[in-house]
Amino acid sequence: MTANESAEKTEDRSLNNHAALKTSIANGDVEEVKARLEGHTLDKLEKGYLIDLARLCGNSEIEEVIKSTPES
C-alpha cells in the first residue's frame, strides 16, 4: 500500500464518520454523538455546522455535547 492509498483510506474513514455523526444528530441519538466525538477535535467551521444541525433538530443536549468538544 502506498502512502497515497493510506491517506485516501484515512480520508474515507473520516468522511464516513462525519456522515454517521450527522445522522446521529438528526436521529437525536445523544449517546452515539458522544461516542463519535470522544477523543476527537473539530475545526471551527465543522463545529459551527454541527451545532446548527443540532439546533435545527431541536436537541439542546446534543448541542451542548458538540459545544464541549475541543476545537483543533
Buried (B, 14 or more C-beta within 10 A) or exposed (E): EEEEEEEEEEEEEEEEEBEEBBEBBBEBBBEBBBEBBEEEEBEEEBBEBBBEBBEEBEBEEBBEBBEEBEEE
